Amino acid sequence: MQTWHLVFIGGGFAALIFGAEWLVRGSSRLAVTAGISPVVVGLTVVAFGTSSPELGVSLISVFGGNGGIALGNVVGSNLCNVLLILGLAALASPLPVDPRLIRRDVPLMIAASLLLWAMAMDGKVSRWDGIVLFAGILVYIGRDLYLFRKESRFRQQAASPVLPGLGSQPNRRLHVDLLLIVAGVLVLVSGARMLVAGAVALATAMGVSEMVIGLTIVSIGTSLPEIATSLVAGYRGNSDIAVGNIVGSNLFNILAVLGLTAALAPGGVPAPPEALSFDIPLMVSVMVVCLPVFITGRSVSRWEGAMFFGGYAAYILYLLLPGMRNLL
């Protein structure tokens, strides 16, 4: 591996650590200041911010003639979010799951995954499919804005919740928290781009397909903001942000990232046969499994986290094994 690969990968990791800390701290304090629950902030501000690398990579890849990377990035990122990120976070500490996620957002995540599978059955996600998907994220954001207003009605009726490790600062200036969130997102995105640049060169040298690159190296690289943010949030005791970030990111990846990419791409986003026969069905299955896991005890236990992590390790090994043989 060339020296610049190591520089990009090392610098990307450092940027992700600082960016994740700023984003979680700013988002947590925003929830306290505005009287909004942490799970809603995790589903929206944090989820959309940490999914911005997926949007940038998918748009760049499809307009650059690398459509396989665009779909692989979305499918791979969603698998990474649940199996790797949720698995690692639960291994570090069991994650309580807010009942509102189970009732409202997890079923939406499953429905969006099934819709993507149905749309891709003809071999591509067309422009019209993309428009429908993107309309879905607009409806989702509208619902969350309604929740913001609903929760704000109770701000004056009860004391603002105090999140672990933050202290009681209900009068903290809002613009400081927003600035911290924006800075965190910018640093996260920059770090992810540096990591992807170095990792894609390595994957290309292995001789694997665009779809496999998107499903593995690119999806992990663009999911690093979610990984860093969720682990930092779990470590700081903000499990609502950690789990909400994962569910919200999955919805954003399908509806906004793939939707906007397909809507803007001249020929839509191609769906290779191998993705239709294995990767997309696997993604749908993993999304469905989340529901019983979340319902059982309303938490993700350490052994469930180990199960997720082991499944992801097996999946990556299955995808990269042919490329590893090419290097030998």
C-alpha positions in Angstrom: 0.0 0.0 0.0 1.3 3.4 -0.9 2.1 6.1 1.7 -0.7 8.4 0.8 -3.2 5.5 1.5 -1.9 5.3 5.0 -2.1 9.1 5.5 -5.6 9.2 4.2 -6.8 6.3 6.3 -5.1 7.6 9.5 -6.3 11.1 9.0 -9.8 9.9 8.3 -10.0 7.9 11.5 -8.8 10.9 13.6 -11.4 13.2 11.9 -14.2 10.7 12.6 -13.4 10.5 16.3 -13.5 14.3 16.8 -16.5 14.8 14.4 -18.5 12.1 16.2 -17.8 13.6 19.6 -18.9 17.1 18.5 -22.0 15.8 16.7 -23.2 13.7 19.7 -22.5 16.4 22.2 -24.2 19.1 20.2 -27.2 16.9 19.3 -27.7 15.8 23.0 -27.6 19.4 24.2 -29.9 20.5 21.5 -32.4 17.9 22.7 -32.2 19.3 26.2 -32.4 23.0 25.1 -35.3 22.5 22.7 -37.2 20.1 24.9 -37.0 17.4 22.2 -36.4 13.8 23.1 -33.0 12.3 22.2 -34.6 9.5 20.1 -36.2 12.1 17.7 -32.9 14.0 17.4 -31.2 10.7 16.6 -33.7 9.8 14.0 -33.4 13.2 12.2 -30.4 15.6 12.8 -27.9 12.9 13.7 -29.1 10.3 11.1 -29.3 12.7 8.2 -25.9 14.3 9.1 -24.1 11.0 9.3 -25.7 9.7 6.1 -24.4 12.6 4.1 -21.3 10.7 2.9 -23.6 8.0 1.4 -25.4 10.7 -0.6 -22.2 12.3 -1.9 -20.6 9.0 -2.9 -23.7 7.7 -4.6 -24.2 10.8 -6.6 -20.6 11.0 -7.6 -20.5 7.3 -8.6 -23.6 7.2 -10.7 -22.7 10.4 -12.7 -19.2 9.0 -13.1 -20.6 5.8 -14.7 -20.1 3.6 -11.6 -23.8 2.8 -10.9 -23.0 -0.5 -9.2 -21.2 1.4 -6.4 -24.3 3.6 -5.9 -26.7 0.7 -5.1 -24.0 -1.3 -3.3 -23.2 1.7 -1.1 -26.8 2.0 0.0 -27.5 -1.8 0.6 -24.0 -2.3 2.1 -24.4 0.7 4.4 -27.7 -0.5 5.7 -26.3 -4.0 6.4 -23.3 -2.3 8.1 -25.5 -0.1 10.2 -27.4 -3.0 11.8 -24.9 -5.9 11.8 -21.7 -4.1 12.4 -22.6 -0.8 14.1 -25.5 -2.1 16.2 -23.5 -5.2 17.0 -20.4 -3.4 18.2 -22.4 -0.9 20.2 -24.4 -3.6 21.9 -21.2 -5.6 22.6 -19.8 -2.5 24.4 -23.0 -2.0 26.4 -26.6 -3.4 26.1 -28.7 -0.8 24.2 -32.3 0.0 25.5 -34.7 0.6 22.6 -37.3 3.4 22.8 -40.8 1.9 22.4 -41.6 4.7 19.8 -38.9 3.2 17.5 -40.6 -0.2 17.7 -44.1 1.1 17.0 -43.3 3.7 14.3 -39.8 3.8 12.7 -38.7 0.1 12.6 -41.9 -0.9 10.6 -41.2 2.1 8.2 -37.6 0.9 7.8 -38.9 -2.6 6.9 -41.5 -1.2 4.5 -38.9 1.0 2.7 -36.6 -2.1 2.3 -39.4 -4.2 0.8 -40.3 -1.3 -1.5 -36.7 -1.0 -2.7 -36.6 -4.8 -3.4 -39.8 -4.6 -5.4 -38.6 -1.6 -7.4 -35.3 -3.2 -8.3 -36.9 -6.5 -9.6 -36.8 -5.2 -13.2 -33.0 -4.7 -13.1 -32.8 -1.1 -12.1 -34.2 1.6 -9.8 -35.7 4.0 -12.4 -36.1 7.7 -12.3 -39.8 7.4 -11.3 -38.9 4.9 -8.6 -36.4 7.5 -7.3 -39.0 10.2 -7.3 -41.4 7.9 -5.2 -38.6 7.1 -2.8 -37.6 10.7 -2.4 -41.2 11.7 -1.8 -41.2 9.2 1.0 -38.4 11.0 2.9 -40.3 14.3 2.5 -43.3 12.7 4.2 -41.0 11.2 6.9 -39.4 14.6 7.6 -42.9 16.2 7.7 -44.0 13.7 10.3 -40.9 14.4 12.4 -41.6 18.1 12.3 -45.0 17.4 13.6 -43.4 15.4 16.4 -41.2 18.4 17.2 -44.2 20.6 17.6 -46.0 18.1 19.7 -43.2 17.6 22.1 -42.5 21.3 22.4 -46.0 21.8 23.9 -44.8 20.1 27.0 -41.6 22.2 27.4 -43.2 24.5 29.9 -45.1 21.8 31.7 -42.1 19.7 32.9 -38.5 20.2 33.5 -36.2 19.5 30.6 -34.6 16.0 30.8 -31.0 15.8 31.8 -28.9 13.4 29.7 -26.1 11.4 31.4 -22.9 13.3 31.6 -24.3 16.6 30.3 -25.6 18.3 33.4 -28.6 20.6 33.6 -28.2 23.5 31.1 -31.7 24.3 29.7 -30.7 27.9 28.9 -27.6 27.0 26.8 -27.5 29.1 23.7 -29.0 27.3 20.8 -26.6 28.6 18.2 -23.6 27.1 20.0 -25.2 23.7 19.9 -26.1 24.1 16.2 -22.5 25.2 15.4 -21.2 22.1 17.2 -23.5 19.9 15.1 -22.5 21.5 11.8 -18.8 21.3 12.7 -19.2 17.6 13.6 -21.0 16.8 10.4 -18.4 18.6 8.3 -15.5 16.8 10.0 -17.2 13.4 9.8 -17.8 13.8 6.1 -14.2 14.9 5.4 -12.9 12.0 7.4 -15.1 9.5 5.6 -14.0 10.8 2.2 -10.4 10.4 3.1 -10.9 6.9 4.3 -12.9 5.9 1.2 -10.2 7.4 -1.1 -7.6 5.1 0.3 -9.8 2.0 0.7 -11.2 2.1 -2.8 -7.7 2.0 -4.3 -6.9 -1.1 -2.3 -10.2 -2.8 -3.3 -9.6 -2.0 -7.0 -6.2 -3.7 -6.7 -8.0 -6.8 -5.5 -9.9 -7.0 -8.8 -13.4 -7.1 -7.3 -16.5 -5.8 -9.0 -18.0 -2.3 -8.5 -21.0 -3.8 -6.6 -18.7 -5.6 -4.2 -16.6 -2.4 -3.7 -19.8 -0.6 -2.9 -21.1 -3.3 -0.6 -17.8 -3.5 1.4 -15.1 -0.9 1.3 -17.3 2.1 0.2 -20.3 1.2 2.4 -18.0 0.7 5.5 -16.2 3.9 4.7 -19.3 6.0 4.3 -20.8 4.3 7.4 -17.9 5.3 9.6 -19.7 8.4 10.7 -22.5 6.2 12.0 -20.0 3.8 13.6 -18.2 6.6 15.4 -21.3 8.5 16.3 -23.2 5.4 17.6 -20.2 4.1 19.6 -19.6 7.6 21.1 -23.3 8.0 21.9 -23.4 4.6 23.6 -20.3 5.3 25.6 -21.7 8.6 26.8 -25.0 6.8 27.8 -27.1 8.3 25.0 -28.5 5.0 23.7 -31.5 6.7 22.2 -29.3 8.6 19.9 -27.3 5.5 19.0 -30.2 3.3 18.1 -32.2 6.2 16.5 -29.2 7.1 14.4 -29.1 3.6 12.9 -32.8 3.4 12.1 -33.0 6.9 10.8 -29.8 6.4 8.7 -31.3 3.3 7.1 -34.5 5.1 6.1 -32.5 8.1 4.8 -30.2 5.8 2.8 -33.1 4.2 0.9 -35.5 7.1 0.6 -33.2 10.1 0.2 -29.8 8.8 -0.9 -31.0 6.1 -3.4 -34.2 8.1 -4.2 -32.4 11.3 -5.2 -29.6 9.4 -7.0 -32.1 7.5 -9.1 -34.2 10.5 -9.8 -31.2 12.5 -11.1 -29.4 9.8 -12.9 -30.3 9.7 -16.7 -30.9 5.9 -16.7 -31.7 5.4 -13.1 -29.5 3.1 -10.9 -28.8 -0.4 -12.2 -29.5 -3.4 -10.0 -27.2 -6.3 -10.9 -28.6 -9.9 -10.8 -26.3 -10.8 -7.8 -27.8 -8.0 -5.8 -31.3 -9.1 -6.5 -30.6 -12.7 -5.7 -28.6 -12.2 -2.5 -27.6 -8.8 -1.2 -31.0 -7.0 -1.3 -32.9 -10.0 0.1 -30.3 -10.2 2.9 -30.8 -6.5 3.7 -34.6 -7.0 3.9 -34.1 -10.1 6.1 -31.8 -8.1 8.5 -34.3 -5.3 8.7 -37.1 -7.7 9.6 -35.0 -9.4 12.2 -34.6 -6.1 14.0 -38.2 -6.0 15.0 -38.3 -9.1 17.2 -34.8 -8.3 18.6 -35.9 -4.8 19.6 -39.2 -6.1 21.0 -37.6 -8.8 23.2 -36.8 -6.9 26.4 -37.0 -3.6 24.5 -33.2 -3.8 24.2 -30.3 -5.2 22.2 -28.3 -7.5 24.5 -24.6 -8.3 24.3 -25.3 -11.8 22.8 -27.5 -10.3 20.2 -24.8 -7.8 19.4 -22.3 -10.7 19.0 -24.8 -12.4 16.7 -25.0 -9.3 14.5 -21.3 -8.8 14.4 -20.6 -12.4 13.6 -23.1 -12.3 10.7 -21.4 -9.2 9.3 -17.9 -10.7 9.5 -19.2 -13.8 7.6 -20.9 -11.7 5.0 -17.7 -9.6 4.3 -15.6 -12.7 4.1 -18.0 -14.2 1.6 -17.8 -11.1 -0.6 -14.0 -10.5 -0.4 -12.8 -14.1 -0.6 -12.5 -14.2 -4.4 -10.6 -10.9 -4.4 -8.2 -12.2 -1.6 -7.4 -15.2 -3.8 -6.5 -12.8 -6.6 -3.9 -11.2 -4.4 -2.2 -14.4 -3.5 
